[in-house]
């Protein structure tokens, strides 16, 4: 007992020293005390792509944790067509986007509706299509849905945001309207970002990618472009009040943070209200970030990854003054996609844990976060060998996850 207490105190001291010395990982007094400390070696056993050193203890390959509560999971539906986004509805059902441009409704036993149409045309080539979605906080009365999609435009494609009303018969989206476009357009079918959620003030937070090409990468650092950004807008598509003011000339008012690569994960912390975001790195350097207003997250100036060719990215540096460090990074990559914090009480040890869908590593990553630091990691559903794309918590406190292969999983206490 004394040995376990000593280890716990020592580990906590290391976290405190690290968090006080690095910008972007400050303590948050509203966080609960640690309840699920690390118990074993890192879940990652493969060699890293780089020899880069983390900026602080615990920034990568944290010790593993293991869920002690017996859980059960099953694929309750298997015939979705390339699902990309999932969200819970007030009545307990689930609204799901399909990449080609339709939506479906699933009930908790896996029964699927017919495809919902009426959505503006998408370009589903490459990584494009109908992407992330969310519903209005007043959905029970207004039935409004918001989504991100890749839109054909003059000169290429772009990440766009639209809204519309789910018809009473639930067969169509009524009065679909594009409210925001991430300019400029670019001739690429990669790195759209594509997640969207409501913040606590009733505004929309949207992630956009930098479109992958070497020519478009620098736009992630440009405050005059909406590529490679987190943007915050109203439900009519205007810049939300209270957005940060960037000092550079011609800064777009919708920008909330800059310097992102391909951010496919976005979640709101249930206690602090902070935005957390995951993004794909190149070879190595997948990131988890806590988003702060006006902050620059570094891509492509700093990264813990390398080019797919094996060459360094830019100057090959990982730290620079004025650029935020990721709270956590993976090397090799896991290709993080949709994510959600667990807000239920069904499995108490999961309270406020972050669950991130992994595409290339084919599992769901459970991260235990204390004082804005990752203190434990677990792989869930790894035996299913699925590319997990998005995850949400149902009103029944179960987790529901979709896969590129068309499956819908329910994960709950046994």
C-alpha positions in Angstrom: 0.0 0.0 0.0 2.8 2.4 0.9 4.7 1.5 -2.3 1.6 2.3 -4.4 1.1 5.6 -2.6 4.7 6.6 -3.1 4.6 5.9 -6.8 1.4 7.8 -7.1 2.8 10.8 -5.3 6.0 10.7 -7.4 4.1 10.5 -10.6 1.9 13.4 -9.6 5.0 15.5 -8.7 6.4 15.0 -12.2 3.1 16.0 -13.8 3.1 19.2 -11.7 6.6 20.2 -12.5 6.1 19.6 -16.2 2.8 21.5 -16.4 4.2 24.5 -14.6 7.1 24.8 -17.0 5.4 24.4 -20.4 2.9 26.7 -22.0 -0.5 25.3 -23.0 -0.7 22.6 -20.3 -1.5 24.7 -17.2 -3.4 23.1 -14.3 -7.1 23.6 -14.2 -8.4 23.8 -10.6 -11.8 22.5 -11.7 -10.5 19.1 -12.7 -11.3 16.2 -10.4 -8.5 14.4 -8.5 -6.9 11.5 -10.3 -8.9 8.3 -10.0 -7.3 5.9 -12.5 -3.5 6.1 -12.4 -1.3 4.5 -15.0 -0.6 0.8 -14.3 1.6 -0.6 -17.0 3.9 0.0 -20.0 2.8 2.0 -23.0 0.3 0.5 -25.3 2.6 1.4 -28.2 5.4 -1.1 -28.7 6.4 -0.4 -32.3 9.5 1.7 -33.0 8.9 5.4 -33.6 9.5 7.0 -37.1 11.7 9.6 -35.6 14.3 10.2 -32.9 12.6 13.4 -31.8 12.4 14.0 -28.0 9.2 15.0 -26.3 9.0 18.5 -24.8 7.9 17.2 -21.4 7.3 14.0 -19.5 4.2 12.2 -20.6 3.8 13.9 -23.9 3.9 10.6 -25.7 3.8 6.8 -24.9 2.3 7.3 -21.5 1.8 4.3 -19.3 -1.2 2.1 -20.0 -4.4 1.8 -18.0 -7.0 -1.0 -18.0 -10.7 -0.7 -17.5 -11.7 -2.9 -14.6 -15.4 -2.6 -15.0 -16.6 -5.4 -17.2 -17.8 -4.0 -20.5 -19.6 -5.5 -23.5 -19.6 -4.3 -27.1 -21.3 -5.5 -30.3 -21.9 -4.3 -33.9 -25.6 -3.5 -33.8 -25.6 -2.4 -37.5 -23.4 -3.5 -40.3 -24.8 -2.0 -43.5 -24.0 1.7 -43.3 -22.3 3.2 -46.3 -19.0 4.7 -45.3 -20.3 6.5 -42.3 -18.4 9.6 -41.2 -20.2 11.5 -38.4 -22.5 10.4 -35.6 -24.5 12.3 -33.0 -27.2 11.6 -30.4 -30.7 12.8 -30.8 -32.9 13.8 -27.8 -35.1 10.7 -28.1 -32.0 8.4 -27.9 -31.7 7.6 -31.6 -28.5 8.4 -33.5 -28.1 10.6 -36.6 -25.3 9.5 -38.9 -23.7 11.0 -42.0 -22.7 8.8 -44.9 -19.7 10.0 -47.0 -21.5 9.9 -50.4 -24.0 12.5 -49.2 -26.8 11.0 -47.3 -27.8 10.7 -43.6 -29.4 7.8 -41.7 -31.1 7.4 -38.3 -30.3 4.4 -36.2 -32.1 3.3 -33.1 -30.2 1.7 -30.2 -30.9 -1.8 -31.4 -29.3 -1.0 -34.8 -32.4 -0.6 -37.0 -31.6 1.9 -39.7 -33.9 4.3 -41.5 -33.9 4.8 -45.2 -31.4 7.4 -46.5 -32.2 11.0 -45.8 -31.8 13.2 -48.8 -32.1 16.9 -49.6 -28.4 17.6 -48.8 -26.3 19.8 -51.1 -24.1 17.9 -53.5 -20.8 16.7 -52.0 -17.5 15.9 -53.7 -16.8 12.4 -52.1 -13.5 11.8 -53.9 -10.5 11.1 -51.8 -11.1 12.2 -48.2 -14.1 14.3 -49.1 -17.8 13.9 -48.8 -20.5 14.5 -46.2 -18.4 14.8 -43.0 -19.1 15.7 -39.4 -22.5 16.9 -38.0 -24.2 18.2 -34.9 -27.7 19.1 -33.9 -29.1 22.3 -32.5 -29.3 22.5 -28.7 -33.0 23.2 -29.3 -33.4 20.3 -31.8 -36.4 19.0 -29.9 -38.4 22.0 -31.1 -36.6 23.3 -34.2 -35.2 20.1 -35.7 -32.1 21.9 -37.0 -29.0 20.0 -38.2 -25.6 21.4 -39.0 -22.9 19.6 -41.0 -19.5 20.0 -42.8 -19.0 18.8 -46.3 -16.5 19.0 -49.2 -18.0 21.3 -51.8 -17.1 21.8 -55.5 -16.2 25.4 -56.1 -14.5 27.5 -58.8 -10.9 26.5 -58.7 -11.3 23.3 -56.7 -13.1 22.3 -53.5 -13.5 23.6 -50.0 -14.7 22.6 -46.6 -18.2 24.1 -46.2 -20.8 24.3 -43.5 -24.5 23.9 -44.1 -27.7 23.7 -42.0 -31.2 22.4 -42.6 -34.3 21.2 -40.9 -34.9 17.4 -40.5 -38.4 17.0 -41.9 -41.1 15.6 -39.7 -41.2 12.5 -41.8 -37.4 12.2 -41.4 -36.9 11.4 -45.1 -35.3 14.7 -46.2 -33.5 17.8 -45.0 -35.6 20.9 -45.6 -34.2 24.3 -46.7 -30.6 23.2 -46.7 -28.4 26.3 -46.8 -24.6 26.7 -47.0 -23.7 29.2 -44.2 -19.9 29.1 -44.3 -17.1 28.3 -46.7 -13.4 27.9 -45.7 -11.7 30.0 -48.3 -9.7 29.9 -50.4 -10.7 27.0 -52.6 -7.9 24.5 -53.5 -7.6 21.8 -56.1 -7.2 18.8 -53.7 -9.4 16.1 -52.3 -7.5 15.7 -49.1 -7.4 17.2 -45.6 -10.8 18.8 -45.2 -10.9 18.5 -41.4 -14.6 18.3 -41.0 -15.8 18.2 -37.4 -18.4 20.6 -35.9 -19.9 21.1 -32.5 -21.8 23.7 -30.4 -20.0 25.5 -27.7 -21.6 26.6 -24.4 -22.5 30.0 -25.9 -24.6 28.6 -28.7 -22.0 29.2 -31.4 -20.5 26.6 -33.8 -16.9 25.4 -33.7 -15.6 23.9 -36.9 -12.3 22.3 -37.8 -10.8 22.7 -41.3 -7.8 21.1 -42.9 -4.9 22.7 -44.9 -5.6 20.5 -47.9 -2.4 18.5 -47.8 -0.5 19.9 -50.8 2.9 21.5 -50.3 1.5 24.7 -51.9 -1.4 24.9 -49.4 0.5 24.0 -46.3 1.7 27.6 -45.5 -2.0 28.7 -45.4 -2.3 26.9 -42.0 -0.1 29.8 -40.7 -1.9 32.5 -42.6 -4.6 34.4 -40.7 -6.0 35.5 -44.1 -7.1 32.0 -44.9 -9.5 29.6 -43.2 -7.5 26.5 -44.1 -5.8 24.6 -41.2 -7.9 26.3 -38.6 -10.5 26.1 -35.9 -13.2 28.6 -36.7 -16.0 29.8 -34.5 -19.1 31.1 -36.2 -22.8 31.8 -35.5 -25.6 29.6 -36.7 -26.0 32.0 -39.6 -22.3 31.6 -40.5 -20.9 34.9 -39.3 -17.9 35.3 -37.1 -19.0 34.7 -33.5 -18.6 37.5 -30.9 -15.7 37.1 -28.5 -13.3 35.5 -31.1 -9.6 36.3 -30.5 -8.1 39.2 -32.5 -5.0 38.2 -34.4 -2.4 40.9 -34.7 -1.4 40.2 -38.3 -3.0 42.3 -41.0 -6.2 41.1 -42.8 -7.0 38.5 -40.2 -10.3 36.7 -40.7 -12.7 37.3 -37.8 -14.0 33.7 -37.7 -10.6 32.3 -36.7 -10.2 30.8 -33.2 -6.9 29.0 -33.5 -4.4 28.4 -36.3 -1.6 26.1 -37.4 -3.5 22.8 -37.9 -2.9 20.0 -40.4 -5.9 17.7 -40.7 -8.1 18.1 -37.6 -10.7 15.3 -37.7 -11.5 15.2 -33.9 -13.2 17.9 -31.8 -14.8 17.6 -28.4 -15.9 19.8 -25.5 -14.6 19.0 -22.1 -17.7 18.4 -19.8 -16.2 20.1 -16.8 -14.0 23.0 -18.1 -15.8 23.7 -21.4 -12.4 23.7 -23.2 -12.2 22.6 -26.8 -10.0 19.6 -27.4 -8.9 18.6 -30.8 -7.1 15.8 -32.5 -5.3 16.0 -35.9 -3.4 13.8 -38.3 0.3 14.2 -38.5 2.4 13.0 -41.5 4.6 9.9 -40.6 4.4 10.3 -36.8 3.2 13.4 -35.0 -0.5 12.8 -34.7 -1.6 15.3 -32.1 -4.0 15.9 -29.3 -4.4 19.6 -28.5 -6.3 21.7 -25.9 -7.5 24.6 -28.0 -6.9 28.1 -26.6 -8.3 31.2 -28.2 -5.8 32.9 -30.5 -3.1 30.2 -30.2 -0.9 28.9 -33.0 -0.4 25.1 -33.0 2.5 25.1 -35.2 1.9 23.2 -38.5 4.0 23.1 -40.7 6.7 25.0 -38.7 6.9 22.5 -35.9 5.9 18.8 -35.9 6.8 15.5 -34.3 6.4 13.8 -37.6 8.4 13.4 -40.9 7.3 13.4 -44.5 6.0 10.2 -46.0 9.2 10.1 -48.0 11.2 10.0 -44.8 12.5 13.5 -45.2 12.1 16.1 -42.4 9.2 18.5 -42.5 10.6 22.0 -43.2 13.5 22.7 -40.8 12.7 19.6 -38.8 12.1 21.3 -35.5 9.6 20.4 -32.8 9.6 23.5 -30.6 9.5 27.2 -31.3 8.6 30.2 -29.1 5.0 31.3 -29.7 3.9 27.9 -31.0 1.9 25.6 -28.8 3.0 22.1 -27.9 0.5 19.2 -28.3 -0.8 17.9 -25.0 0.0 14.4 -26.4 1.3 13.0 -29.7 1.6 9.5 -31.3 4.5 8.1 -33.3 3.8 5.8 -35.1 0.5 7.4 -36.0 -2.9 6.1 -35.0 -4.8 8.4 -37.5 -7.1 10.0 -34.9 -10.6 10.8 -36.1 -13.8 11.6 -34.2 -13.7 11.8 -30.4 -15.9 12.4 -27.3 -15.6 12.8 -23.6 -17.4 10.3 -21.5 -20.0 12.2 -19.4 -22.0 9.3 -18.0 -22.0 7.6 -14.6 -22.5 4.1 -16.0 -18.8 3.3 -15.8 -17.4 5.6 -13.1 -13.7 5.0 -13.9 -14.4 6.5 -17.4 -15.7 9.8 -16.0 -14.3 12.7 -18.1 -12.1 10.3 -20.1 -11.5 11.0 -23.8 -12.3 8.4 -26.4 -10.7 8.8 -29.8 -11.4 6.8 -32.9 -8.3 5.4 -34.6 -8.3 4.7 -38.3 -4.9 3.2 -39.2 -4.3 1.6 -35.8 -7.9 0.1 -35.8 -9.0 0.7 -32.2 -10.6 3.2 -29.9 -8.1 5.0 -27.7 -9.2 5.8 -24.2 -7.2 8.6 -22.6 -7.3 9.5 -18.9 -6.7 13.2 -18.6 -5.9 15.0 -15.3 -5.0 18.7 -15.0 -4.9 18.9 -18.8 -2.3 16.1 -19.0 -2.7 12.6 -20.4 -1.9 10.2 -17.5 -3.0 6.9 -19.1 -3.9 5.3 -22.4 -5.9 2.1 -23.2 -6.8 0.4 -26.5 -10.4 -0.7 -26.8 -12.0 -2.9 -29.4 -8.6 -3.6 -31.0 -9.7 -7.2 -31.8 -12.4 -5.9 -34.1 -9.8 -4.7 -36.7 -12.0 -1.8 -37.8 -11.1 1.7 -38.9 -13.1 3.6 -36.3 -14.3 6.9 -37.7 -16.5 8.7 -35.1 -17.9 8.2 -31.6 -20.6 9.7 -29.5 -22.3 9.1 -26.1 -25.9 8.1 -26.2 -28.5 9.4 -23.7 -28.4 5.9 -22.3 -24.7 6.5 -21.3 -23.5 3.9 -23.8 -20.8 4.8 -26.4 -21.7 4.4 -30.0 -19.0 4.2 -32.7 -19.0 4.0 -36.5 -16.4 2.4 -38.8 -15.3 3.0 -42.4 -16.6 -0.5 -43.0 -20.2 0.4 -42.3 -20.5 -0.9 -38.7 -22.2 0.8 -35.8 -20.9 -0.4 -32.4 -22.6 -0.1 -29.0 -20.1 -0.1 -26.0 -21.5 -0.3 -22.5 -21.2 -1.8 -19.0 -21.8 -5.6 -19.0 
